[in-house]
Amino acid sequence: MTSVLILNGPNLNLLGTRRPEIYGSATLADVEELCRQEAGKLGLDAVFRQSNHEGQLVDWIQEAGAEVKAGRCIGAVLNAGAYTHTSVALHDAIEGAELPVVEVHISNVHRREEFRHHSYLSPVARGIVVGFGVYGYALAVNGLYHATRA
């Protein structure tokens, strides 16, 4: 079965308890179930991963790029957390692996602190979903599926 990678960066393991007024009460396990359901509707297997370590995320991005080239994966939905605003390494990994990525943010980062307004990932992303809470993940899975079929 063809897969879609759902990749989560630092502190997303704290969903449901960290700043629920911003990120809501859904846990990362809830997000995983939402993604599995959405992927299943599209005939995809959801591979779900989270790490607080930038290098681990880079490794997974590179592996996913190879899986896309082999026809076993359509790409990745990526919530890189704070690395969105700081990581040239993730930008370069996405670009180098030629990985189709939809960048997702639970909150509307443009309504928050100024430092959150810049993304190093957006220039190499196929699309961006911002501000729809955890439902943004389902939108991102669906959008990536349709973008890669065109």
N, CA, C and O atoms as a GROMACS GRO file, in nm:
protein
  600
    1MET      N    1   0.084  -0.118   0.000
    1MET     CA    2   0.000   0.000   0.000
    1MET      C    3   0.089   0.125   0.000
    1MET      O    4   0.193   0.128   0.067
    2THR      N    5   0.050   0.225  -0.073
    2THR     CA    6   0.122   0.352  -0.076
    2THR      C    7   0.098   0.426   0.056
    2THR      O    8  -0.011   0.421   0.113
    3SER      N    9   0.202   0.493   0.104
    3SER     CA   10   0.193   0.560   0.233
    3SER      C   11   0.202   0.711   0.220
    3SER      O   12   0.238   0.765   0.116
    4VAL      N   13   0.168   0.775   0.330
    4VAL     CA   14   0.192   0.918   0.350
    4VAL      C   15   0.258   0.930   0.487
    4VAL      O   16   0.212   0.872   0.584
    5LEU      N   17   0.366   1.006   0.492
    5LEU     CA   18   0.437   1.028   0.618
    5LEU      C   19   0.377   1.149   0.689
    5LEU      O   20   0.363   1.256   0.629
    6ILE      N   21   0.343   1.132   0.815
    6ILE     CA   22   0.298   1.243   0.899
    6ILE      C   23   0.410   1.265   1.000
    6ILE      O   24   0.435   1.182   1.086
    7LEU      N   25   0.477   1.378   0.987
    7LEU     CA   26   0.598   1.404   1.064
    7LEU      C   27   0.578   1.523   1.156
    7LEU      O   28   0.537   1.631   1.113
    8ASN      N   29   0.608   1.502   1.284
    8ASN     CA   30   0.589   1.605   1.386
    8ASN      C   31   0.719   1.634   1.458
    8ASN      O   32   0.794   1.543   1.492
    9GLY      N   33   0.744   1.761   1.479
    9GLY     CA   34   0.867   1.806   1.541
    9GLY      C   35   0.856   1.828   1.690
    9GLY      O   36   0.769   1.770   1.757
   10PRO      N   37   0.944   1.912   1.744
   10PRO     CA   38   0.960   1.928   1.888
   10PRO      C   39   0.834   1.978   1.958
   10PRO      O   40   0.762   2.065   1.908
   11ASN      N   41   0.813   1.921   2.074
   11ASN     CA   42   0.707   1.957   2.167
   11ASN      C   43   0.568   1.915   2.124
   11ASN      O   44   0.472   1.934   2.199
   12LEU      N   45   0.554   1.858   2.006
   12LEU     CA   46   0.421   1.814   1.964
   12LEU      C   47   0.376   1.690   2.042
   12LEU      O   48   0.257   1.657   2.042
   13ASN      N   49   0.469   1.622   2.107
   13ASN     CA   50   0.432   1.514   2.197
   13ASN      C   51   0.356   1.566   2.319
   13ASN      O   52   0.296   1.488   2.393
   14LEU      N   53   0.357   1.697   2.340
   14LEU     CA   54   0.288   1.759   2.453
   14LEU      C   55   0.147   1.807   2.418
   14LEU      O   56   0.080   1.869   2.501
   15LEU      N   57   0.103   1.780   2.295
   15LEU     CA   58  -0.033   1.822   2.257
   15LEU      C   59  -0.135   1.771   2.359
   15LEU      O   60  -0.125   1.658   2.408
   16GLY      N   61  -0.232   1.855   2.388
   16GLY     CA   62  -0.336   1.820   2.484
   16GLY      C   63  -0.308   1.876   2.622
   16GLY      O   64  -0.400   1.896   2.702
   17THR      N   65  -0.179   1.900   2.650
   17THR     CA   66  -0.144   1.957   2.781
   17THR      C   67  -0.069   2.089   2.768
   17THR      O   68  -0.077   2.173   2.858
   18ARG      N   69   0.002   2.110   2.659
   18ARG     CA   70   0.078   2.234   2.640
   18ARG      C   71  -0.010   2.341   2.577
   18ARG      O   72  -0.059   2.323   2.465
   19ARG      N   73  -0.030   2.449   2.646
   19ARG     CA   74  -0.104   2.566   2.599
   19ARG      C   75  -0.232   2.528   2.525
   19ARG      O   76  -0.247   2.560   2.407
   20PRO      N   77  -0.325   2.462   2.593
   20PRO     CA   78  -0.449   2.421   2.526
   20PRO      C   79  -0.531   2.538   2.471
   20PRO      O   80  -0.612   2.520   2.381
   21GLU      N   81  -0.511   2.657   2.525
   21GLU     CA   82  -0.580   2.775   2.472
   21GLU      C   83  -0.534   2.808   2.331
   21GLU      O   84  -0.605   2.876   2.257
   22ILE      N   85  -0.416   2.762   2.293
   22ILE     CA   86  -0.364   2.784   2.158
   22ILE      C   87  -0.377   2.659   2.073
   22ILE      O   88  -0.422   2.664   1.958
   23TYR      N   89  -0.338   2.543   2.131
   23TYR     CA   90  -0.327   2.420   2.052
   23TYR      C   91  -0.445   2.325   2.071
   23TYR      O   92  -0.452   2.223   2.002
   24GLY      N   93  -0.537   2.356   2.162
   24GLY     CA   94  -0.653   2.272   2.184
   24GLY      C   95  -0.624   2.157   2.279
   24GLY      O   96  -0.516   2.148   2.337
   25SER      N   97  -0.722   2.071   2.294
   25SER     CA   98  -0.712   1.961   2.391
   25SER      C   99  -0.682   1.827   2.327
   25SER      O  100  -0.661   1.728   2.398
   26ALA      N  101  -0.679   1.821   2.195
   26ALA     CA  102  -0.648   1.694   2.127
   26ALA      C  103  -0.504   1.655   2.154
   26ALA      O  104  -0.415   1.740   2.159
   27THR      N  105  -0.482   1.526   2.172
   27THR     CA  106  -0.347   1.474   2.194
   27THR      C  107  -0.284   1.433   2.061
   27THR      O  108  -0.350   1.431   1.958
   28LEU      N  109  -0.155   1.402   2.067
   28LEU     CA  110  -0.088   1.354   1.946
   28LEU      C  111  -0.149   1.221   1.901
   28LEU      O  112  -0.156   1.194   1.781
   29ALA      N  113  -0.192   1.139   1.996
   29ALA     CA  114  -0.260   1.013   1.961
   29ALA      C  115  -0.390   1.042   1.886
   29ALA      O  116  -0.426   0.970   1.794
   30ASP      N  117  -0.462   1.147   1.926
   30ASP     CA  118  -0.584   1.187   1.855
   30ASP      C  119  -0.551   1.230   1.712
   30ASP      O  120  -0.623   1.196   1.618
   31VAL      N  121  -0.442   1.305   1.697
   31VAL     CA  122  -0.399   1.350   1.563
   31VAL      C  123  -0.363   1.229   1.478
   31VAL      O  124  -0.398   1.223   1.360
   32GLU      N  125  -0.294   1.134   1.536
   32GLU     CA  126  -0.257   1.013   1.463
   32GLU      C  127  -0.381   0.940   1.413
   32GLU      O  128  -0.386   0.898   1.297
   33GLU      N  129  -0.481   0.924   1.498
   33GLU     CA  130  -0.604   0.855   1.457
   33GLU      C  131  -0.674   0.932   1.346
   33GLU      O  132  -0.722   0.872   1.250
   34LEU      N  133  -0.682   1.065   1.358
   34LEU     CA  134  -0.741   1.149   1.254
   34LEU      C  135  -0.670   1.128   1.121
   34LEU      O  136  -0.734   1.115   1.016
   35CYS      N  137  -0.537   1.126   1.124
   35CYS     CA  138  -0.459   1.108   1.001
   35CYS      C  139  -0.478   0.969   0.942
   35CYS      O  140  -0.488   0.954   0.820
   36ARG      N  141  -0.483   0.868   1.027
   36ARG     CA  142  -0.504   0.732   0.978
   36ARG      C  143  -0.640   0.719   0.911
   36ARG      O  144  -0.653   0.654   0.807
   37GLN      N  145  -0.741   0.781   0.970
   37GLN     CA  146  -0.875   0.777   0.909
   37GLN      C  147  -0.876   0.849   0.775
   37GLN      O  148  -0.930   0.797   0.677
   38GLU      N  149  -0.818   0.968   0.769
   38GLU     CA  150  -0.816   1.045   0.644
   38GLU      C  151  -0.736   0.972   0.537
   38GLU      O  152  -0.780   0.964   0.422
   39ALA      N  153  -0.620   0.920   0.574
   39ALA     CA  154  -0.537   0.847   0.478
   39ALA      C  155  -0.611   0.723   0.428
   39ALA      O  156  -0.607   0.692   0.309
   40GLY      N  157  -0.677   0.653   0.518
   40GLY     CA  158  -0.751   0.533   0.481
   40GLY      C  159  -0.860   0.561   0.379
   40GLY      O  160  -0.882   0.481   0.288
   41LYS      N  161  -0.928   0.674   0.392
   41LYS     CA  162  -1.031   0.714   0.294
   41LYS      C  163  -0.972   0.728   0.155
   41LYS      O  164  -1.042   0.711   0.055
   42LEU      N  165  -0.844   0.761   0.149
   42LEU     CA  166  -0.775   0.783   0.022
   42LEU      C  167  -0.697   0.661  -0.025
   42LEU      O  168  -0.628   0.666  -0.126
   43GLY      N  169  -0.709   0.551   0.050
   43GLY     CA  170  -0.637   0.429   0.014
   43GLY      C  171  -0.489   0.433   0.049
   43GLY      O  172  -0.408   0.364  -0.012
   44LEU      N  173  -0.454   0.516   0.149
   44LEU     CA  174  -0.316   0.532   0.190
   44LEU      C  175  -0.294   0.477   0.330
   44LEU      O  176  -0.386   0.472   0.411
   45ASP      N  177  -0.172   0.436   0.355
   45ASP     CA  178  -0.129   0.397   0.488
   45ASP      C  179  -0.059   0.518   0.549
   45ASP      O  180   0.029   0.575   0.486
   46ALA      N  181  -0.096   0.557   0.671
   46ALA     CA  182  -0.032   0.670   0.738
   46ALA      C  183   0.083   0.621   0.824
   46ALA      O  184   0.064   0.537   0.912
   47VAL      N  185   0.202   0.673   0.798
   47VAL     CA  186   0.319   0.646   0.881
   47VAL      C  187   0.337   0.769   0.968
   47VAL      O  188   0.360   0.879   0.916
   48PHE      N  189   0.326   0.752   1.098
   48PHE     CA  190   0.318   0.865   1.191
   48PHE      C  191   0.442   0.867   1.279
   48PHE      O  192   0.474   0.767   1.345
   49ARG      N  193   0.512   0.981   1.281
   49ARG     CA  194   0.635   0.992   1.360
   49ARG      C  195   0.645   1.129   1.427
   49ARG      O  196   0.593   1.229   1.377
   50GLN      N  197   0.713   1.130   1.542
   50GLN     CA  198   0.739   1.255   1.615
   50GLN      C  199   0.878   1.246   1.676
   50GLN      O  200   0.917   1.142   1.728
   51SER      N  201   0.953   1.357   1.668
   51SER     CA  202   1.082   1.365   1.735
   51SER      C  203   1.108   1.508   1.779
   51SER      O  204   1.067   1.604   1.714
   52ASN      N  205   1.178   1.519   1.891
   52ASN     CA  206   1.224   1.648   1.938
   52ASN      C  207   1.363   1.682   1.884
   52ASN      O  208   1.419   1.786   1.917
   53HIS      N  209   1.417   1.593   1.800
   53HIS     CA  210   1.555   1.606   1.753
   53HIS      C  211   1.560   1.637   1.603
   53HIS      O  212   1.507   1.561   1.521
   54GLU      N  213   1.622   1.746   1.570
   54GLU     CA  214   1.628   1.793   1.432
   54GLU      C  215   1.691   1.691   1.339
   54GLU      O  216   1.640   1.668   1.229
   55GLY      N  217   1.801   1.631   1.379
   55GLY     CA  218   1.869   1.533   1.295
   55GLY      C  219   1.783   1.412   1.264
   55GLY      O  220   1.789   1.359   1.153
   56GLN      N  221   1.701   1.368   1.360
   56GLN     CA  222   1.610   1.257   1.335
   56GLN      C  223   1.507   1.295   1.229
   56GLN      O  224   1.474   1.214   1.142
   57LEU      N  225   1.457   1.417   1.237
   57LEU     CA  226   1.362   1.464   1.136
   57LEU      C  227   1.427   1.468   0.998
   57LEU      O  228   1.365   1.430   0.899
   58VAL      N  229   1.550   1.514   0.991
   58VAL     CA  230   1.625   1.517   0.864
   58VAL      C  231   1.636   1.375   0.809
   58VAL      O  232   1.611   1.352   0.690
   59ASP      N  233   1.674   1.279   0.893
   59ASP     CA  234   1.686   1.140   0.848
   59ASP      C  235   1.555   1.089   0.792
   59ASP      O  236   1.553   1.027   0.685
   60TRP      N  237   1.445   1.114   0.861
   60TRP     CA  238   1.314   1.067   0.815
   60TRP      C  239   1.274   1.133   0.683
   60TRP      O  240   1.214   1.068   0.597
   61ILE      N  241   1.305   1.261   0.668
   61ILE     CA  242   1.274   1.331   0.542
   61ILE      C  243   1.352   1.267   0.427
   61ILE      O  244   1.296   1.243   0.320
   62GLN      N  245   1.479   1.241   0.448
   62GLN     CA  246   1.560   1.178   0.343
   62GLN      C  247   1.508   1.038   0.309
   62GLN      O  248   1.500   1.002   0.192
   63GLU      N  249   1.473   0.960   0.411
   63GLU     CA  250   1.416   0.827   0.386
   63GLU      C  251   1.286   0.836   0.307
   63GLU      O  252   1.262   0.757   0.216
   64ALA      N  253   1.202   0.932   0.342
   64ALA     CA  254   1.075   0.948   0.272
   64ALA      C  255   1.096   0.989   0.127
   64ALA      O  256   1.023   0.945   0.039
   65GLY      N  257   1.196   1.071   0.101
   65GLY     CA  258   1.228   1.108  -0.037
   65GLY      C  259   1.260   0.986  -0.121
   65GLY      O  260   1.216   0.975  -0.236
   66ALA      N  261   1.337   0.893  -0.064
   66ALA     CA  262   1.369   0.769  -0.135
   66ALA      C  263   1.244   0.684  -0.156
   66ALA      O  264   1.228   0.621  -0.260
   67GLU      N  265   1.154   0.683  -0.057
   67GLU     CA  266   1.029   0.607  -0.070
   67GLU      C  267   0.939   0.666  -0.179
   67GLU      O  268   0.870   0.592  -0.249
   68VAL      N  269   0.938   0.799  -0.192
   68VAL     CA  270   0.862   0.864  -0.298
   68VAL      C  271   0.917   0.823  -0.434
   68VAL      O  272   0.842   0.788  -0.525
   69LYS      N  273   1.048   0.829  -0.448
   69LYS     CA  274   1.112   0.791  -0.575
   69LYS      C  275   1.084   0.645  -0.612
   69LYS      O  276   1.078   0.610  -0.729
   70ALA      N  277   1.069   0.560  -0.510
   70ALA     CA  278   1.040   0.418  -0.533
   70ALA      C  279   0.891   0.392  -0.555
   70ALA      O  280   0.851   0.280  -0.584
   71GLY      N  281   0.810   0.498  -0.542
   71GLY     CA  282   0.666   0.483  -0.564
   71GLY      C  283   0.589   0.426  -0.447
   71GLY      O  284   0.474   0.386  -0.462
   72ARG      N  285   0.651   0.423  -0.330
   72ARG     CA  286   0.586   0.366  -0.213
   72ARG      C  287   0.527   0.470  -0.119
   72ARG      O  288   0.462   0.434  -0.020
   73CYS      N  289   0.548   0.598  -0.147
   73CYS     CA  290   0.503   0.707  -0.060
   73CYS      C  291   0.468   0.827  -0.147
   73CYS      O  292   0.531   0.850  -0.251
   74ILE      N  293   0.367   0.904  -0.105
   74ILE     CA  294   0.330   1.023  -0.182
   74ILE      C  295   0.400   1.149  -0.132
   74ILE      O  296   0.405   1.249  -0.203
   75GLY      N  297   0.455   1.145  -0.010
   75GLY     CA  298   0.519   1.262   0.046
   75GLY      C  299   0.490   1.272   0.194
   75GLY      O  300   0.453   1.173   0.257
   76ALA      N  301   0.506   1.393   0.249
   76ALA     CA  302   0.493   1.411   0.394
   76ALA      C  303   0.408   1.532   0.429
   76ALA      O  304   0.410   1.635   0.362
   77VAL      N  305   0.333   1.515   0.536
   77VAL     CA  306   0.268   1.625   0.606
   77VAL      C  307   0.361   1.656   0.722
   77VAL      O  308   0.391   1.569   0.803
   78LEU      N  309   0.407   1.780   0.731
   78LEU     CA  310   0.510   1.816   0.827
   78LEU      C  311   0.467   1.931   0.916
   78LEU      O  312   0.444   2.043   0.869
   79ASN      N  313   0.457   1.902   1.045
   79ASN     CA  314   0.446   2.007   1.145
   79ASN      C  315   0.580   2.007   1.217
   79ASN      O  316   0.601   1.927   1.308
   80ALA      N  317   0.667   2.095   1.178
   80ALA     CA  318   0.802   2.099   1.233
   80ALA      C  319   0.812   2.177   1.362
   80ALA      O  320   0.921   2.196   1.416
   81GLY      N  321   0.696   2.224   1.414
   81GLY     CA  322   0.699   2.301   1.538
   81GLY      C  323   0.792   2.420   1.524
   81GLY      O  324   0.795   2.486   1.420
   82ALA      N  325   0.868   2.448   1.628
   82ALA     CA  326   0.957   2.564   1.628
   82ALA      C  327   1.067   2.555   1.523
   82ALA      O  328   1.121   2.658   1.482
   83TYR      N  329   1.100   2.434   1.477
   83TYR     CA  330   1.202   2.421   1.372
   83TYR      C  331   1.157   2.488   1.242
   83TYR      O  332   1.240   2.520   1.158
   84THR      N  333   1.029   2.508   1.226
   84THR     CA  334   0.978   2.580   1.110
   84THR      C  335   1.048   2.714   1.095
   84THR      O  336   1.081   2.758   0.985
   85HIS      N  337   1.070   2.779   1.207
   85HIS     CA  338   1.119   2.916   1.210
   85HIS      C  339   1.270   2.927   1.226
   85HIS      O  340   1.326   3.037   1.228
   86THR      N  341   1.338   2.811   1.237
   86THR     CA  342   1.481   2.815   1.265
   86THR      C  343   1.566   2.722   1.179
   86THR      O  344   1.688   2.740   1.173
   87SER      N  345   1.507   2.625   1.113
   87SER     CA  346   1.587   2.516   1.057
   87SER      C  347   1.612   2.525   0.908
   87SER      O  348   1.525   2.492   0.826
   88VAL      N  349   1.730   2.570   0.874
   88VAL     CA  350   1.776   2.561   0.736
   88VAL      C  351   1.801   2.414   0.700
   88VAL      O  352   1.784   2.375   0.585
   89ALA      N  353   1.840   2.334   0.799
   89ALA     CA  354   1.866   2.191   0.775
   89ALA      C  355   1.741   2.118   0.725
   89ALA      O  356   1.751   2.036   0.634
   90LEU      N  357   1.625   2.147   0.783
   90LEU     CA  358   1.502   2.083   0.735
   90LEU      C  359   1.468   2.132   0.594
   90LEU      O  360   1.427   2.053   0.509
   91HIS      N  361   1.485   2.260   0.570
   91HIS     CA  362   1.464   2.316   0.435
   91HIS      C  363   1.550   2.241   0.334
   91HIS      O  364   1.501   2.195   0.231
   92ASP      N  365   1.679   2.228   0.365
   92ASP     CA  366   1.773   2.164   0.273
   92ASP      C  367   1.742   2.016   0.256
   92ASP      O  368   1.758   1.962   0.146
   93ALA      N  369   1.696   1.949   0.362
   93ALA     CA  370   1.661   1.807   0.353
   93ALA      C  371   1.542   1.786   0.260
   93ALA      O  372   1.542   1.696   0.177
   94ILE      N  373   1.440   1.869   0.275
   94ILE     CA  374   1.322   1.859   0.189
   94ILE      C  375   1.360   1.883   0.043
   94ILE      O  376   1.321   1.807  -0.046
   95GLU      N  377   1.437   1.987   0.021
   95GLU     CA  378   1.482   2.021  -0.114
   95GLU      C  379   1.570   1.911  -0.172
   95GLU      O  380   1.551   1.868  -0.285
   96GLY      N  381   1.667   1.865  -0.094
   96GLY     CA  382   1.761   1.764  -0.141
   96GLY      C  383   1.696   1.630  -0.169
   96GLY      O  384   1.733   1.560  -0.264
   97ALA      N  385   1.599   1.593  -0.085
   97ALA     CA  386   1.530   1.465  -0.103
   97ALA      C  387   1.419   1.474  -0.207
   97ALA      O  388   1.360   1.373  -0.246
   98GLU      N  389   1.391   1.596  -0.253
   98GLU     CA  390   1.281   1.621  -0.348
   98GLU      C  391   1.151   1.562  -0.295
   98GLU      O  392   1.075   1.498  -0.367
   99LEU      N  393   1.127   1.588  -0.166
   99LEU     CA  394   1.010   1.533  -0.098
   99LEU      C  395   0.892   1.628  -0.108
   99LEU      O  396   0.901   1.743  -0.064
  100PRO      N  397   0.780   1.584  -0.166
  100PRO     CA  398   0.659   1.666  -0.162
  100PRO      C  399   0.613   1.680  -0.017
  100PRO      O  400   0.590   1.580   0.052
  101VAL      N  401   0.598   1.803   0.028
  101VAL     CA  402   0.563   1.831   0.168
  101VAL      C  403   0.450   1.931   0.173
  101VAL      O  404   0.446   2.028   0.098
  102VAL      N  405   0.356   1.906   0.265
  102VAL     CA  406   0.259   2.007   0.303
  102VAL      C  407   0.294   2.046   0.446
  102VAL      O  408   0.291   1.963   0.538
  103GLU      N  409   0.326   2.173   0.464
  103GLU     CA  410   0.357   2.229   0.596
  103GLU      C  411   0.226   2.255   0.669
  103GLU      O  412   0.134   2.313   0.612
  104VAL      N  413   0.218   2.213   0.794
  104VAL     CA  414   0.094   2.233   0.870
  104VAL      C  415   0.126   2.295   1.005
  104VAL      O  416   0.225   2.263   1.070
  105HIS      N  417   0.038   2.386   1.046
  105HIS     CA  418   0.046   2.450   1.178
  105HIS      C  419  -0.093   2.447   1.240
  105HIS      O  420  -0.191   2.482   1.175
  106ILE      N  421  -0.100   2.405   1.363
  106ILE     CA  422  -0.228   2.397   1.434
  106ILE      C  423  -0.285   2.536   1.457
  106ILE      O  424  -0.403   2.559   1.432
  107SER      N  425  -0.202   2.628   1.504
  107SER     CA  426  -0.247   2.765   1.527
  107SER      C  427  -0.220   2.850   1.404
  107SER      O  428  -0.145   2.811   1.314
  108ASN      N  429  -0.281   2.966   1.401
  108ASN     CA  430  -0.250   3.062   1.295
  108ASN      C  431  -0.125   3.138   1.338
  108ASN      O  432  -0.132   3.234   1.415
  109VAL      N  433  -0.010   3.092   1.288
  109VAL     CA  434   0.118   3.150   1.330
  109VAL      C  435   0.129   3.298   1.294
  109VAL      O  436   0.210   3.369   1.354
  110HIS      N  437   0.051   3.345   1.201
  110HIS     CA  438   0.057   3.485   1.158
  110HIS      C  439  -0.017   3.577   1.254
  110HIS      O  440  -0.008   3.700   1.243
  111ARG      N  441  -0.090   3.519   1.348
  111ARG     CA  442  -0.159   3.597   1.451
  111ARG      C  443  -0.084   3.591   1.583
  111ARG      O  444  -0.132   3.637   1.686
  112ARG      N  445   0.034   3.533   1.578
  112ARG     CA  446   0.112   3.513   1.701
  112ARG      C  447   0.239   3.598   1.699
  112ARG      O  448   0.246   3.696   1.626
  113GLU      N  449   0.336   3.561   1.777
  113GLU     CA  450   0.459   3.639   1.789
  113GLU      C  451   0.526   3.657   1.652
  113GLU      O  452   0.517   3.571   1.565
  114GLU      N  453   0.592   3.769   1.638
  114GLU     CA  454   0.657   3.805   1.511
  114GLU      C  455   0.753   3.697   1.462
  114GLU      O  456   0.758   3.669   1.343
  115PHE      N  457   0.829   3.635   1.553
  115PHE     CA  458   0.927   3.535   1.511
  115PHE      C  459   0.862   3.414   1.447
  115PHE      O  460   0.929   3.339   1.375
  116ARG      N  461   0.734   3.392   1.471
  116ARG     CA  462   0.664   3.278   1.412
  116ARG      C  463   0.612   3.308   1.270
  116ARG      O  464   0.560   3.219   1.204
  117HIS      N  465   0.627   3.429   1.225
  117HIS     CA  466   0.575   3.468   1.094
  117HIS      C  467   0.663   3.420   0.979
  117HIS      O  468   0.617   3.412   0.865
  118HIS      N  469   0.788   3.388   1.007
  118HIS     CA  470   0.880   3.342   0.902
  118HIS      C  471   0.896   3.191   0.908
  118HIS      O  472   0.915   3.133   1.015
  119SER      N  473   0.889   3.128   0.791
  119SER     CA  474   0.910   2.984   0.780
  119SER      C  475   1.023   2.956   0.682
  119SER      O  476   1.023   3.006   0.570
  120TYR      N  477   1.118   2.875   0.726
  120TYR     CA  478   1.222   2.827   0.635
  120TYR      C  479   1.172   2.713   0.548
  120TYR      O  480   1.236   2.677   0.449
  121LEU      N  481   1.056   2.657   0.584
  121LEU     CA  482   1.003   2.542   0.511
  121LEU      C  483   0.910   2.582   0.396
  121LEU      O  484   0.903   2.512   0.295
  122SER      N  485   0.840   2.691   0.412
  122SER     CA  486   0.741   2.731   0.311
  122SER      C  487   0.795   2.737   0.169
  122SER      O  488   0.725   2.696   0.077
  123PRO      N  489   0.917   2.788   0.147
  123PRO     CA  490   0.967   2.794   0.010
  123PRO      C  491   0.984   2.658  -0.059
  123PRO      O  492   0.988   2.652  -0.182
  124VAL      N  493   0.995   2.551   0.018
  124VAL     CA  494   1.012   2.418  -0.041
  124VAL      C  495   0.888   2.330  -0.021
  124VAL      O  496   0.892   2.211  -0.052
  125ALA      N  497   0.780   2.386   0.031
  125ALA     CA  498   0.657   2.311   0.054
  125ALA      C  499   0.565   2.320  -0.067
  125ALA      O  500   0.562   2.421  -0.137
  126ARG      N  501   0.490   2.212  -0.092
  126ARG     CA  502   0.388   2.213  -0.198
  126ARG      C  503   0.270   2.299  -0.157
  126ARG      O  504   0.205   2.361  -0.242
  127GLY      N  505   0.242   2.303  -0.028
  127GLY     CA  506   0.132   2.382   0.025
  127GLY      C  507   0.148   2.400   0.174
  127GLY      O  508   0.233   2.338   0.238
  128ILE      N  509   0.062   2.487   0.230
  128ILE     CA  510   0.068   2.520   0.372
  128ILE      C  511  -0.074   2.524   0.426
  128ILE      O  512  -0.162   2.584   0.364
  129VAL      N  513  -0.096   2.461   0.540
  129VAL     CA  514  -0.225   2.465   0.609
  129VAL      C  515  -0.200   2.526   0.746
  129VAL      O  516  -0.119   2.475   0.824
  130VAL      N  517  -0.269   2.636   0.775
  130VAL     CA  518  -0.242   2.713   0.896
  130VAL      C  519  -0.373   2.749   0.965
  130VAL      O  520  -0.466   2.799   0.902
  131GLY      N  521  -0.380   2.722   1.097
  131GLY     CA  522  -0.485   2.780   1.179
  131GLY      C  523  -0.616   2.704   1.188
  131GLY      O  524  -0.714   2.761   1.235
  132PHE      N  525  -0.622   2.579   1.145
  132PHE     CA  526  -0.747   2.502   1.152
  132PHE      C  527  -0.746   2.400   1.265
  132PHE      O  528  -0.822   2.304   1.262
  133GLY      N  529  -0.659   2.421   1.363
  133GLY     CA  530  -0.648   2.325   1.472
  133GLY      C  531  -0.593   2.194   1.418
  133GLY      O  532  -0.530   2.192   1.312
  134VAL      N  533  -0.616   2.086   1.490
  134VAL     CA  534  -0.563   1.957   1.445
  134VAL      C  535  -0.631   1.908   1.318
  134VAL      O  536  -0.577   1.822   1.249
  135TYR      N  537  -0.749   1.962   1.286
  135TYR     CA  538  -0.814   1.924   1.160
  135TYR      C  539  -0.729   1.962   1.039
  135TYR      O  540  -0.746   1.907   0.930
  136GLY      N  541  -0.638   2.056   1.057
  136GLY     CA  542  -0.545   2.093   0.951
  136GLY      C  543  -0.464   1.976   0.899
  136GLY      O  544  -0.426   1.974   0.782
  137TYR      N  545  -0.438   1.878   0.984
  137TYR     CA  546  -0.367   1.759   0.940
  137TYR      C  547  -0.447   1.683   0.835
  137TYR      O  548  -0.392   1.639   0.734
  138ALA      N  549  -0.576   1.667   0.857
  138ALA     CA  550  -0.662   1.598   0.760
  138ALA      C  551  -0.665   1.676   0.629
  138ALA      O  552  -0.658   1.617   0.521
  139LEU      N  553  -0.675   1.808   0.638
  139LEU     CA  554  -0.672   1.891   0.517
  139LEU      C  555  -0.539   1.874   0.444
  139LEU      O  556  -0.536   1.867   0.321
  140ALA      N  557  -0.430   1.866   0.519
  140ALA     CA  558  -0.297   1.852   0.459
  140ALA      C  559  -0.281   1.716   0.390
  140ALA      O  560  -0.226   1.709   0.281
  141VAL      N  561  -0.329   1.609   0.454
  141VAL     CA  562  -0.322   1.475   0.393
  141VAL      C  563  -0.399   1.476   0.262
  141VAL      O  564  -0.350   1.428   0.160
  142ASN      N  565  -0.520   1.529   0.267
  142ASN     CA  566  -0.604   1.534   0.148
  142ASN      C  567  -0.542   1.621   0.039
  142ASN      O  568  -0.540   1.583  -0.078
  143GLY      N  569  -0.491   1.736   0.077
  143GLY     CA  570  -0.428   1.826  -0.020
  143GLY      C  571  -0.305   1.764  -0.084
  143GLY      O  572  -0.286   1.776  -0.205
  144LEU      N  573  -0.221   1.698  -0.003
  144LEU     CA  574  -0.102   1.633  -0.057
  144LEU      C  575  -0.140   1.523  -0.154
  144LEU      O  576  -0.079   1.509  -0.260
  145TYR      N  577  -0.241   1.445  -0.119
  145TYR     CA  578  -0.288   1.338  -0.207
  145TYR      C  579  -0.328   1.394  -0.343
  145TYR      O  580  -0.285   1.343  -0.447
  146HIS      N  581  -0.409   1.497  -0.342
  146HIS     CA  582  -0.458   1.553  -0.468
  146HIS      C  583  -0.348   1.626  -0.545
  146HIS      O  584  -0.345   1.622  -0.668
  147ALA      N  585  -0.257   1.693  -0.474
  147ALA     CA  586  -0.147   1.764  -0.541
  147ALA      C  587  -0.052   1.668  -0.609
  147ALA      O  588   0.002   1.699  -0.715
  148THR      N  589  -0.031   1.550  -0.551
  148THR     CA  590   0.065   1.456  -0.608
  148THR      C  591   0.001   1.368  -0.716
  148THR      O  592   0.072   1.296  -0.787
  149ARG      N  593  -0.129   1.373  -0.729
  149ARG     CA  594  -0.197   1.295  -0.834
  149ARG      C  595  -0.211   1.377  -0.961
  149ARG      O  596  -0.238   1.322  -1.068
  150ALA      N  597  -0.193   1.507  -0.951
  150ALA     CA  598  -0.212   1.595  -1.069
  150ALA      C  599  -0.101   1.582  -1.168
  150ALA      O  600  -0.102   1.649  -1.272
   0.00000   0.00000   0.00000
